[in-house]
């Protein structure tokens, strides 16, 4: 698909496809965004009524124009693509809402799902219901965005997250932590159902998106020609490696078998203890390492990043623009994708030229 906002889209897609194969065409993959014009502030919660806030999140007549304004103010450099997410990715694990959790929003950047499993004997079915109101709202938003997408932008999935995190939302993290000890079979049974529902939801939503545009995009904003998805279990920071391997890893592995291209979002030092288990999954494609709030920035994690590359997995990282040079000097360009930002288009072009020079020097 040709894109008005990105005349080099075809070459960028080729580079990312080579990245998925662990190769490079002419340089390392790097995504760089920069402002094209001064940002015009959107309405803030103090200026919005409760009705306005609901419209901000869920009314296509408000959501889609806001996204289009944002895209128009952005330069998409390197392997960065204009993508919109009609169902906001600021609602993490929205699949829990599709499974019956009440969905709440606050202001313009916070959304969450309230837990509903207070008694295992009265647990909901935990199956994908295409008539669920929040799933239907998601489809409505995708179709509204899709009507103007061709030639302008791609469509991205909402944050579906993973079965462990979904069960944490459905049950509540404190209750789930106790269940791992007191009700292990209940957890195993629920995880099987949730994982199936997760896949059914992913398949249904990607089918909707592909009615309008090609490619697959998750909240990571990674182009893929073939089916692709992010994997995630942030709840894992609360548990041991043995518990992670017992309760969650088998379902993550199942996801890697269902969807051909999978990138696991590993978030924070508390989750790093699970890296070795993840690297042993034969069909897991790659790792996105995020240092987490309060942790040292990306350039301080070279040893961990090299472990990922040494295991033969792809690596996707987001860093400050002043860290690009040191990361490129330490990491192999094959299978590496860097995401960063620039202060201006000229600055962004300089970062890409740096990536070209350093790749050629390797």
C-alpha positions in Angstrom: 0.0 0.0 0.0 1.3 3.4 -1.0 1.2 6.0 1.8 1.0 9.7 1.2 2.8 10.5 4.5 5.6 8.0 3.8 6.9 7.9 0.2 9.6 5.4 1.1 7.1 2.9 2.6 8.0 0.1 0.1 11.7 0.1 1.0 10.8 0.3 4.7 8.6 -2.7 4.5 11.4 -4.6 2.7 13.8 -3.8 5.5 11.4 -4.9 8.2 10.7 -8.1 6.4 14.4 -8.8 6.3 14.6 -8.1 10.0 11.9 -10.7 10.6 14.2 -13.1 8.8 17.3 -12.0 10.8 18.9 -10.3 7.9 19.6 -6.7 6.7 19.3 -5.3 3.2 21.4 -2.1 3.4 21.4 -1.0 7.0 20.1 -1.9 10.5 16.4 -1.3 11.0 15.6 1.9 12.8 12.4 3.7 13.4 12.6 7.5 13.9 9.7 9.9 14.4 10.0 13.7 14.6 7.5 16.6 14.8 6.7 18.3 11.5 5.0 21.2 13.1 4.4 22.6 16.7 2.0 20.4 18.5 -1.5 21.8 19.1 -2.7 20.7 22.6 -5.8 18.5 22.6 -8.5 19.2 25.2 -7.5 18.2 28.8 -9.7 16.4 31.3 -10.3 19.6 33.3 -11.9 21.1 30.3 -14.0 18.0 29.5 -17.3 16.8 30.8 -17.8 13.0 31.6 -19.7 12.8 28.2 -16.7 14.4 26.4 -14.3 12.0 28.0 -16.4 9.0 26.9 -16.5 10.5 23.4 -12.7 11.1 23.5 -12.2 7.3 23.9 -15.0 5.7 22.1 -16.8 8.0 19.6 -15.3 7.5 16.1 -16.3 11.1 15.1 -13.8 12.2 17.8 -11.3 9.4 17.9 -10.4 9.2 14.2 -10.0 13.0 13.5 -7.7 13.2 16.6 -5.5 10.4 15.2 -5.4 12.0 11.8 -4.3 15.3 13.3 -1.5 13.5 15.2 -0.3 11.6 12.0 -0.3 14.9 10.0 2.1 16.5 12.6 4.6 13.6 12.5 7.5 12.7 10.2 7.8 8.9 9.8 11.5 8.2 9.3 13.3 4.9 8.6 11.0 2.0 9.4 8.4 4.0 11.3 4.9 3.9 9.8 1.8 6.0 10.3 -0.5 3.7 12.3 -3.7 4.5 14.2 -5.2 2.5 17.1 -8.9 3.3 17.2 -9.4 1.3 20.4 -6.8 3.0 22.5 -3.7 1.1 23.5 -3.9 3.1 26.8 -6.4 0.4 27.8 -4.1 -2.5 28.6 -5.4 -6.0 28.3 -8.7 -4.8 26.8 -9.5 -8.5 26.1 -10.6 -8.7 29.7 -13.4 -6.4 28.8 -14.3 -8.6 25.9 -14.6 -11.4 28.5 -17.0 -9.5 30.7 -14.9 -7.1 32.9 -16.4 -3.6 33.3 -14.3 -1.2 31.3 -13.5 2.2 32.9 -11.6 5.3 31.6 -10.3 8.3 33.5 -9.1 11.5 31.8 -7.5 11.0 28.4 -4.7 8.5 29.2 -5.9 5.9 31.7 -8.2 2.9 31.0 -8.6 -0.3 33.0 -10.8 -3.4 33.5 -12.3 -4.2 36.8 -12.0 -7.8 38.1 -15.1 -10.0 38.2 -14.1 -13.4 39.4 -14.8 -13.2 43.1 -15.8 -16.9 43.4 -14.4 -19.6 41.2 -17.6 -21.5 41.4 -19.4 -18.6 39.8 -16.8 -17.8 37.2 -17.9 -16.5 33.8 -17.5 -18.8 30.7 -14.2 -17.2 29.7 -15.0 -17.7 26.0 -14.9 -15.1 23.2 -18.3 -13.6 22.6 -18.5 -11.5 19.4 -21.7 -9.8 20.7 -19.8 -8.4 23.7 -20.4 -4.6 23.8 -16.7 -3.7 24.1 -15.7 -6.0 21.3 -18.5 -4.5 19.1 -17.3 -1.0 20.0 -13.8 -2.0 18.9 -15.1 -3.3 15.6 -17.1 -0.1 15.0 -14.0 2.0 15.7 -11.9 -0.1 13.4 -14.4 0.0 10.6 -14.8 3.8 10.9 -11.0 4.2 10.7 -10.7 1.6 7.9 -13.0 3.6 5.7 -10.3 6.3 5.2 -7.2 4.2 5.9 -6.1 3.1 2.3 -3.3 5.3 1.1 -3.2 7.2 4.4 -2.3 5.0 7.3 -2.4 1.5 8.7 -4.7 0.1 11.4 -3.4 -1.4 14.6 -4.8 -3.9 17.1 -5.8 -2.9 20.6 -3.7 -4.1 23.4 -4.9 -7.7 23.7 -2.1 -8.7 26.1 -1.6 -12.3 27.2 -3.6 -14.9 29.1 -1.7 -14.5 32.4 -2.3 -10.8 32.5 -5.9 -11.3 31.4 -6.5 -13.7 34.3 -4.9 -11.2 36.6 -7.4 -8.5 35.5 -10.3 -11.0 35.7 -9.4 -12.3 39.1 -7.4 -9.4 40.6 -3.6 -9.8 41.0 -3.6 -10.4 44.7 -6.2 -13.1 44.4 -4.4 -14.7 41.5 -1.1 -14.7 43.4 -2.8 -16.7 46.2 -4.6 -19.0 43.7 -1.2 -20.2 42.3 -0.7 -21.8 45.7 -4.3 -22.5 46.9 -6.2 -23.2 43.7 -3.6 -24.3 41.1 -6.0 -26.4 39.0 -8.5 -23.5 38.8 -5.7 -21.4 37.3 -4.7 -24.1 34.8 -8.3 -24.5 33.7 -8.9 -20.8 33.4 -5.7 -20.2 31.5 -6.6 -22.8 28.8 -9.9 -21.1 28.2 -8.5 -17.6 28.2 -5.8 -18.5 25.8 -8.3 -19.9 23.4 -10.5 -16.8 23.7 -7.4 -14.6 23.2 -6.6 -16.3 19.9 -10.2 -16.2 18.7 -10.3 -12.5 19.4 -7.0 -11.8 17.7 -8.1 -13.7 14.6 -11.5 -11.9 14.5 -10.0 -8.4 14.8 -7.2 -9.1 12.3 -9.8 -10.3 9.8 -11.7 -7.0 10.3 -8.5 -4.9 9.8 -7.5 -6.8 6.6 -10.7 -5.9 5.0 -9.2 -2.4 4.7 -5.4 -2.6 4.7 -2.7 -5.2 4.5 0.0 -5.9 7.1 -0.2 -6.6 10.8 0.5 -4.0 13.5 0.3 -4.3 17.3 1.0 -1.5 19.8 4.7 -2.0 19.2 4.1 -0.5 15.7 6.1 -3.1 13.9 5.2 -3.8 10.3 4.7 -7.5 9.4 3.5 -8.9 6.1 2.7 -12.2 7.8 0.5 -12.8 10.9 2.3 -11.3 14.0 1.4 -10.5 17.6 3.0 -9.2 20.8 3.1 -11.5 23.9 3.1 -10.3 27.4 2.7 -11.3 31.1 3.5 -8.3 33.3 2.0 -10.2 36.3 5.2 -12.3 36.1 7.1 -9.8 38.2 5.1 -11.1 41.2 6.1 -14.7 40.9 9.1 -17.0 40.8 10.7 -18.5 37.7 9.3 -21.9 38.6 5.7 -20.6 38.9 6.1 -18.7 35.6 7.3 -21.8 33.9 4.5 -23.9 35.4 1.5 -21.7 34.9 2.2 -19.3 32.1 5.1 -20.5 29.8 3.1 -23.4 28.2 0.4 -20.9 27.1 3.0 -18.5 25.8 4.5 -21.3 23.8 1.0 -22.2 22.5 0.7 -18.6 21.3 4.0 -18.9 19.4 2.6 -22.0 17.6 -0.7 -20.3 16.7 0.8 -17.1 15.4 3.9 -17.3 13.2 5.7 -14.1 14.3 5.8 -13.3 18.0 7.6 -10.7 20.1 7.6 -11.0 23.8 7.3 -7.7 25.8 9.7 -8.2 28.7 9.2 -5.3 31.1 11.5 -4.3 33.9 14.2 -5.9 36.1 11.6 -7.9 38.0 10.6 -9.8 34.8 14.2 -10.3 33.6 14.5 -13.5 35.6 12.2 -15.1 33.1 14.3 -14.3 30.1 16.1 -17.7 30.0 12.8 -19.6 29.9 11.5 -17.4 27.1 14.7 -17.8 25.1 14.2 -21.6 25.2 10.9 -21.4 23.3 11.8 -22.7 19.9 9.1 -20.7 18.0 9.4 -17.4 19.9 10.6 -14.9 17.3 12.0 -12.2 19.4 12.2 -10.1 22.6 11.3 -6.5 23.3 13.2 -5.4 26.3 11.9 -2.5 28.3 14.0 -1.4 31.3 10.9 -0.1 33.2 10.2 3.0 35.2 13.1 4.1 37.4 15.6 1.6 35.9 18.8 2.6 34.0 18.2 3.5 30.3 18.7 1.0 27.4 22.4 1.5 26.9 23.0 0.1 30.4 21.6 -3.3 29.5 24.1 -4.4 26.8 24.8 -7.8 28.5 21.1 -8.7 28.6 20.6 -7.5 25.0 23.5 -9.7 23.8 22.0 -12.7 25.6 18.9 -12.3 23.4 21.0 -12.0 20.2 23.2 -15.0 21.3 20.1 -17.1 21.6 19.2 -16.4 18.0 16.2 -14.2 18.8 15.2 -10.9 17.2 15.7 -7.8 19.4 13.4 -4.8 19.4 14.4 -1.8 21.7 13.4 1.7 22.3 16.1 4.2 23.3 17.0 7.8 23.6 18.5 9.2 20.4 21.8 9.9 22.1 22.1 6.1 22.9 21.8 4.9 19.3 25.6 5.1 18.6 26.7 3.0 21.6 24.0 0.4 21.0 25.0 0.1 17.3 28.6 -0.3 18.3 27.8 -3.1 20.8 25.0 -5.1 19.0 24.8 -7.0 15.8 22.8 -5.2 13.1 21.2 -8.4 11.9 18.0 -9.0 13.8 18.2 -5.6 15.6 15.4 -3.0 15.4 15.8 0.3 17.2 13.0 2.7 17.9 13.8 6.3 18.8 12.7 9.9 18.2 14.2 13.1 17.0 13.7 16.8 17.7 13.3 17.7 14.0 13.2 16.0 10.6 16.8 17.1 10.0 17.9 15.5 13.3 16.0 12.3 12.3 17.7 12.1 9.0 21.1 12.5 10.8 20.2 9.6 13.0 19.4 7.4 10.0 22.7 8.4 8.3 24.5 7.4 11.5 22.8 4.0 11.3 23.9 3.6 7.7 27.5 4.5 8.4 27.8 2.2 11.4 26.1 -0.7 9.7 28.5 -0.3 6.7 31.5 -0.3 9.2 30.5 -3.6 10.8 
